[in-house]
């Protein structure tokens, strides 16, 4: 089974795809979708939608896992992040993928064993769990962690 993990962000969204065979995890790919703050929100959301459809078409995952939104000190930032998550969840739904949501704490706990782990700890564990993983950004590492979390919760 292939799992696509998604770490949503308005400027950059991380995507990670893993495959699970016989309880063994394999790295398939990771991507970062960038958007420009100069573009209107409607263009940015459309850009995320279009790129995610291309990634799903390329890798053909069977299930999607996405990180939940946490409430920032700035409510406008949280609202905009919610727009991105909505567009990404809609896109996975259009592609007929079931979508599962996980908190950042649950993701870190599934990967590192500690819900308050630092990003560097998560990245080190990704390298241990997926030795062939070649993520370029921390968003890609977080997306791979989200996919691993889904596997842990649905074994």
N, C-alpha and C positions, 0 to 999 in steps of 0.2 A: 504494500500500500504506500502511495506517495502522499505526503502531507506538506502543504504550503503554509508556512508561518509568515505572519505579517506584523511588522512593527510600524504602526501608522505615525506619520508626521507631516506637517504642512509644507515644510521645506524639503524634507527627504523622508521617504518611506522605505524601510528595509523589507526585503523579501528573502525567504530562505526555504529551500525545498529539500526534504529528506525522504529516504525510502526505508521502509521497515519490512524486512524479510526474516522469518524465523526468529523474531525478537532481536534481530541485529539491525543497527542503524547505519545508514550510508548517506554520505553527503552527495546531493545531486547538483545543486547550483545555489547561488545567491546573487541578488541584484539590489541596487539602490535606484529608486525612482526619484529624481530631483524635480523640483518646481521652483520657478522664479517668484520671489516676493513682489516683483514689479507687475506680474500678471494679475488680472482680475480673478477672484476666487472661482468663478464659473469655469474659466479656462484651466485653472490648476486642477480642479476636481475632474474635469474631462480628461486632462493629461494623465492623471492617476488611473482613471477608468480604462483608458485606451492601452496604457502600458501593462496594467495588470491582466487584461484580456490576452495580450500578446504572450505574456509569461505563462499564463495558464494554458494557452493553446500549445505552447512549445513543450512544457513539461508534463502536462496532463495529470495533475494531482487528483486524488479522490476526495480529499477533505481539506478544509481550511481552518486555521487557528489564528486568532487575532488578539492582540493585547488590548485590554480594556482601557478606557480613558480615566486618568486620575484628575481630580479637580486642582487646577493650578491656583496660585494666588491671584492671577489675572483671569477673571471670568471670560473675557473676550478670547483669550488664547485657548481656553478649554472648549468654548463654543466652536471655534474654527477647527480644532482637532476633532471635535464631534462631527463636523461636516465631512472631513476626510474619512473618518471611520465609516460614516454612513455610505459614502461613495464606494469605498472598498468592500463593505459588506454587501451592498447592492450588486456590485460587479461579481462577487463570488456566487451570489444567488442567481444572477443571470446565467452564469456558467454551470448552474445546477450542482454546486458544491455545498454540502452541509457546512455550517460555520459554527465554531465553538470559540467562546471568549474566555480569557484568563487574565487575572490581575497580575501586575508586575511582581508582586510578592509571591504568588503561586508559581509563576514562571521561574523566578530565582530559586525557590525552594525545590522545584522539580529538577533543576539542573545542578545546583550547587549544594543543596541540602539546607540552605539558610535563606529565609525570606528577605533578609536585608543585606544580601551580598552586594559587593561592589561590582561595577561593570567589568573591571579587569578580571575578577574571579570568574564571572560568567564566561568571558572570552577564553580563559584558560581551560575551563571545563568543556567548552565547545570543542577545543582542539583535542582534548582527551577522548571525548565521546565520538567525535567525527574527525579522525586524524587527517583525512584528505580535504577537510574544509579549508577553503581559501576565501574568506570574507574580506572585503575591502574597507568596510565601514563598521562602526559599532552597531549601526542600525541593522545591518545584515546579520551580525552575531546575535542581536536580540531577536530577530525574526527566526533564526535557526533554533534559538532557545525556546521560542514559542511553539515551534513545531515539535521539539523534543518534549515539552511540557504536555502537549496534547497526547503524544504517544504514551507518556507515563500515566495519564489519567484515563486512557481508554484501552489499556491492555486487558 
